[in-house]
Amino acid sequence: MFPNKIEDQGNVSLSLNYPPVTHCIFDMDGLLLDTERVYSEVTAEILQRYNIEYTWELKSKIMGRRDIEAAEILIRETGADLTPQEYLKERNEKQSEKFPFCKPLPGVMRLVKHLKKHNIPMVVATSSSRKNFEIKSKNHPELFDLFQGVVCGDDPKIMNGKPAPDLFFAGRELLGNPHTNKCLVFEDAIMGVKAALNAGMHVVWVPDPHNLALHPGQNGATQTLISLENFEPILFGLPTFDDDIQEVNGQVSLE
């Protein structure tokens, strides 16, 4: 079991000297929505036909990457007897049935609703294709309507996927081009952390415990947390949480 703050290994920094920020950029898969679970289930099912185990070590290599890049790495690493295109076709068909049922992760609604209430500019920057984004988000207007824009991995301006900074530069443009050191990125993938750093932005890393075990330490992140439930906006110069906001099972209510 992972504690909320892991002081001795530096996995969660307790510094009160975080740089103040004014704009926020959120990844989606595994950060806002519980979609990484679906990716794992479907890919494991496909690889099982070839007697190949889908491990977290392998998953961590493709998390945060654009579809075709992730597929090419997966096939190259496993030697599965199918092309990246064949894998993606089957994967996308299976996932499209499950994505609409994915829920916001703990702490998401409380944080995003709080930032919106205080007029903090926010966008989503995801490696997902625009089509997959629409499938994943269609049942959650209460979440995605709070953002002023969305950047997807197959948008024309995105020439290179993570760890290149293209996605976050495009997100910054949607925010009105604030200085990069005023932007705070929320990510769950190592590739996303690297992309944020390459963009010159600050980043809060919220890894799955399995991913954290594979990549202990800060990995360059400004702060590392096990859940967005543990994020304290005031540490980054953002408005502190209101005492009357409560989140239960992903639903935010005002007490």
C-alpha positions in Angstrom: 0.0 0.0 0.0 1.3 3.4 -1.0 1.2 6.2 1.6 0.0 9.7 0.6 3.4 11.2 1.0 6.6 9.3 0.5 9.2 11.5 2.0 12.2 9.2 2.3 12.4 8.2 -1.4 11.5 11.6 -2.7 8.4 10.2 -4.5 6.3 13.0 -3.2 8.0 16.3 -2.6 6.9 18.2 0.5 8.5 21.5 -0.5 6.5 24.6 0.0 8.6 26.4 -2.6 6.9 25.3 -5.8 6.8 27.9 -8.6 3.6 29.8 -8.8 1.5 29.0 -12.0 -1.4 30.6 -13.7 -2.5 28.0 -16.4 -3.1 24.2 -16.3 -2.8 21.5 -18.9 -4.2 18.1 -18.2 -3.4 14.7 -19.8 -6.5 12.5 -20.2 -5.9 8.7 -20.2 -5.0 7.5 -16.7 -5.1 11.0 -15.3 -8.6 12.3 -15.9 -10.3 9.1 -16.9 -9.8 5.5 -15.9 -9.1 4.5 -19.5 -5.6 3.0 -19.0 -7.4 0.0 -17.4 -9.2 -0.6 -20.7 -6.0 -0.3 -22.7 -4.4 -2.9 -20.5 -7.3 -5.3 -20.6 -7.7 -5.2 -24.4 -4.0 -5.4 -25.2 -3.5 -8.3 -22.7 -6.4 -10.1 -24.4 -4.8 -9.6 -27.9 -1.3 -10.7 -26.8 -2.6 -13.7 -24.9 -3.4 -15.4 -28.3 0.4 -15.3 -28.9 1.2 -16.5 -25.4 2.7 -13.2 -24.6 2.2 -11.5 -21.2 1.5 -7.8 -21.2 3.6 -6.5 -18.3 3.8 -3.1 -16.7 7.4 -2.9 -17.8 6.2 -3.1 -21.4 3.1 -0.9 -20.8 5.3 1.9 -19.3 7.2 2.1 -22.6 4.2 2.9 -24.6 2.1 4.9 -22.2 1.5 8.5 -23.4 2.6 7.8 -26.9 0.5 8.3 -30.0 -1.3 5.2 -31.3 0.9 4.2 -34.2 4.1 4.9 -32.2 2.8 2.8 -29.3 1.7 0.0 -31.6 5.1 -0.1 -33.4 6.9 -0.4 -30.0 4.5 -3.1 -28.8 4.9 -5.3 -31.8 8.7 -4.8 -32.0 9.1 -5.6 -28.3 6.9 -8.6 -28.2 7.4 -10.1 -31.7 3.7 -10.8 -31.9 2.7 -12.1 -35.4 0.6 -9.1 -36.5 1.3 -5.7 -37.9 0.9 -2.5 -35.9 -2.0 -1.6 -38.1 -3.7 -5.0 -37.4 -3.2 -4.6 -33.7 -4.7 -1.1 -33.7 -7.7 -2.1 -35.7 -8.6 -4.9 -33.3 -7.7 -2.9 -30.3 -9.8 0.1 -31.3 -12.8 -2.0 -32.1 -12.7 -3.7 -28.6 -11.9 -0.4 -26.8 -14.7 1.5 -28.4 -17.2 -0.7 -26.6 -15.6 -0.1 -23.2 -14.4 3.5 -23.3 -17.9 5.1 -22.8 -18.1 3.4 -19.4 -14.8 4.7 -18.0 -15.2 7.1 -15.1 -13.3 10.1 -13.8 -10.5 9.2 -11.4 -10.6 10.2 -7.8 -10.0 13.9 -7.1 -10.5 14.9 -10.8 -14.0 16.5 -10.5 -13.2 18.3 -7.3 -10.0 19.8 -8.7 -11.2 20.7 -12.2 -14.4 22.2 -10.9 -12.5 24.2 -8.3 -10.1 25.6 -10.9 -13.0 26.5 -13.2 -14.8 28.2 -10.3 -11.7 30.4 -9.8 -11.3 31.2 -13.5 -8.0 29.3 -13.9 -7.5 28.6 -17.6 -7.3 24.9 -18.4 -7.0 22.7 -21.5 -6.7 18.9 -22.2 -3.7 17.7 -24.1 -4.0 14.0 -25.0 -2.1 11.7 -27.3 -5.4 10.0 -28.1 -6.8 10.5 -31.6 -9.7 13.0 -31.9 -12.1 10.1 -32.7 -11.1 8.2 -29.5 -11.3 11.4 -27.5 -14.9 11.8 -28.6 -15.7 8.3 -27.6 -14.1 8.6 -24.2 -15.5 12.0 -23.3 -19.1 11.8 -24.7 -20.6 10.6 -21.4 -18.7 13.2 -19.3 -19.8 16.7 -20.4 -19.8 17.6 -16.7 -16.0 17.3 -16.8 -14.9 18.2 -20.3 -17.2 21.2 -20.7 -15.1 22.8 -18.0 -12.0 23.1 -20.2 -11.6 25.8 -22.8 -10.1 23.5 -25.4 -8.7 20.1 -26.2 -5.6 19.1 -28.2 -5.4 15.6 -29.6 -2.4 13.5 -30.9 -3.6 13.5 -34.5 -4.3 17.2 -34.7 -2.5 18.8 -37.7 -0.1 20.9 -35.5 1.2 17.8 -33.7 4.2 16.8 -35.7 5.8 14.7 -33.0 4.3 12.7 -30.1 5.5 12.6 -26.5 8.3 13.0 -25.3 8.4 15.8 -27.8 6.7 19.0 -26.5 4.4 19.5 -29.4 1.2 18.6 -27.6 1.9 20.9 -24.7 3.0 23.8 -26.9 -0.3 23.4 -28.8 -2.2 23.4 -25.4 -0.3 26.5 -24.4 -1.4 28.2 -27.6 -5.1 27.4 -26.7 -4.4 29.1 -23.4 -3.3 32.3 -25.1 0.5 31.6 -25.0 1.3 32.3 -21.4 5.0 31.9 -20.4 5.9 28.2 -20.2 7.0 28.6 -16.6 3.5 29.7 -15.7 2.0 26.4 -17.1 1.5 23.4 -14.9 1.0 20.0 -16.6 -0.7 17.0 -14.9 0.5 13.7 -16.2 0.5 10.0 -15.4 3.0 8.7 -17.9 6.8 9.1 -17.9 6.7 10.1 -21.6 4.3 12.9 -20.6 6.5 14.1 -17.8 9.4 14.3 -20.3 7.3 16.1 -22.8 6.3 18.7 -20.2 9.9 19.2 -19.2 10.9 19.5 -22.8 8.3 22.2 -23.1 9.8 24.1 -20.2 6.8 23.6 -18.1 6.2 22.4 -14.5 4.6 19.0 -14.1 2.8 17.1 -11.4 3.3 13.3 -12.0 0.4 11.1 -10.8 1.6 7.6 -11.7 -0.1 4.3 -11.2 1.6 2.5 -8.3 3.0 -0.1 -10.7 4.5 2.6 -12.8 6.0 4.3 -9.8 7.6 1.0 -8.7 9.3 0.8 -12.1 10.4 4.4 -12.1 11.0 5.4 -8.5 11.8 9.0 -7.6 10.8 12.3 -9.0 11.9 11.6 -12.6 12.2 15.3 -13.1 8.7 16.1 -12.0 8.0 19.2 -9.9 5.8 17.1 -7.7 4.8 13.4 -7.6 1.5 12.2 -6.1 -0.3 8.9 -5.9 -3.7 10.6 -6.6 -5.1 14.0 -7.6 -7.0 13.8 -4.3 -3.7 14.7 -2.7 -3.0 17.8 -4.8 -3.0 21.1 -2.9 -3.5 24.0 -5.3 -2.2 26.6 -2.9 1.3 25.1 -3.1 1.5 26.3 -6.7 0.0 29.7 -6.0 -3.5 28.6 -7.1 -6.6 29.3 -5.0 -7.0 27.0 -2.1 -9.8 24.5 -2.0 -13.1 25.7 -0.8 -14.3 23.9 2.4 -17.8 23.4 0.9 -16.7 21.3 -2.0 -17.1 17.6 -1.5 -16.5 14.7 -3.9 -18.2 11.3 -3.5 -17.8 8.6 -6.1 -16.5 11.1 -8.7 -19.5 13.5 -8.1 -18.9 17.0 -6.8 -21.5 18.6 -4.6 -21.7 21.9 -2.7 -22.4 21.5 0.9 
